[in-house]
Amino acid sequence: MRVSFATAAPLILAIPAFARCQSPGPIPIDSAVRIFAEAKALCTADAGKLWGVSLCGPIMFVDAPSRSIVASASDTKGVLTAKDGAFVGVLPADQNVSNTAVAWNGITWTQMLWPLPDDERRRATIIAHELFHRIQPQLGLPNTHEGSNAHLDEMNGRYYMQLEWRALARAIGAGRVADRKEAAKDALLFRAERYRLYPKAASEEHALEQNEGLAEYTGVRLGNPTAELQTEMALRDLEAHVTDATFVRSFAYATGPAYGLLLDRYASGWHAQLKSGKGFEAMLARALRVAATANAEQLAAQRAAQYDGAALRDVETEREAKRQQQLAVNRRKFVDGPVLTLKFQKMNVQFNPSTLQPLGDAGTVYPTIRITDEWGVIEGKNGALMKPDWSALVVTAPSSTSGSSVSGDGWTLELKAGWKIVPDTRSGDYMLAPST
């Protein structure tokens, strides 16, 4: 799973890594053209019915190792060349490669990493997911600031999220109406208890669910032609993310389709309510006539037994001990030790949302990351700290500060002309500064 994010644009997350195939290579144009046709068929069949906007638009497939492009349309600057019913070229090094919506050379593209899955249903789900991101700004949804969702890396945050997932899986997979509603109410209860424990959780989770949750719901709805197939794919999403190293940026891929399918069943017209800022749980609670309860903590503890809560608690307790050890390592590297700080000018970032490690007020550690900015390109493969407000990246101090190619513990930086590394205010620290 990769992400591309420009600071001047809304945050757009990519689809999960489990949906990608391996053995990347040059992109066969005939295969790309065939998948362009599949995407066209999906968005034409929808005809704007789901969101009131057509999902059809320009698509580019990118092979990450070679950065080669096969696109469905030409760019406005004529960089891409027409060939065999498509347009081909190479993505410049100052552009990141990911599954996302991206503005490049005068066109807003749906960019997808090549190869896509061989499985037809998984491929169609990914395509519809990414087509949604391109039209997302047109939907008039509230502008939300995505927080770190750091609570979802803590034991109780993870515990109640997984209980919620288990209840959602039982709800969308249930054959009897009574069973479905009971499990849906349990999911709402576990979420309510999480929000009670973490007061900022609601706003932070809603922001990512509005972005990635709605995108994955769209992928499930439009990429799977029957209710049975939609349920099967939503259950797959719920199962796939249990093994994620962290849930802070991947949870919405699981909750979005499940809540969306339940709302389709019980809350006709819920898409329009999104513009008022309502979250999934508020709309579903109203549809099921679930009232807030004063004893959510007690009820959640009781209902957890129905979802093997005791065993889950044991697993999360063990994980928490290991997390504390990793927190100590990260704090020594990025807070206590000597560092290089790279303040952003016009940043674009690519990272894996399923591996992030919150570090309290200091920010979030990204085990792997690639950032392009006015000052150059940095690639990290052994951790880098993103400031909480996304204003700067912090890496371990460089081994040398001279030249345009600089490196440190697991990272490399290619500086553009006009930039240099200079001492920062704390002894042993460094920062970027203009050369003149």
Secondary structure, 3 states (H helix, E strand, C coil): CCEEEECCCCCEECCCHHHCCCCCCCCCHHHHHHHHHHHHHHHHHHCCCCCCCCCCCCEEEEECCCCEEEECCCCCCCCCEEECCEEEEECCCCCCCCCEEEEECCEEEEEEECCCCCCHHHHHHHHHHHHHHHHHHHHCCCCCCCCCCHHHHCHHHHHHHHHHHHHHHHHHHCCCHHHHHHHHHHHHHHHHHHHHHCCCHHHHHHHHHHHHHHHHHHHHHHHCCCHHHHHHHHHHHHHHHHHCCCCCCCHHHHHHHHHHHHHHHHCCCHHHHHHHCCCHHHHHHHHHCCCCCCCHHHHHHHHHHHHCHHHHHHHHHHHHHHHHHHHHHHHHHHHHCCEEEEECCCCEEEECHHHCEECHHHCEEECCEEEEECCEEEEECCCEEECCCCCEEEEECCCCCCCCEEEECCEEEEECCCEEEEECCCCCCEEEEECC
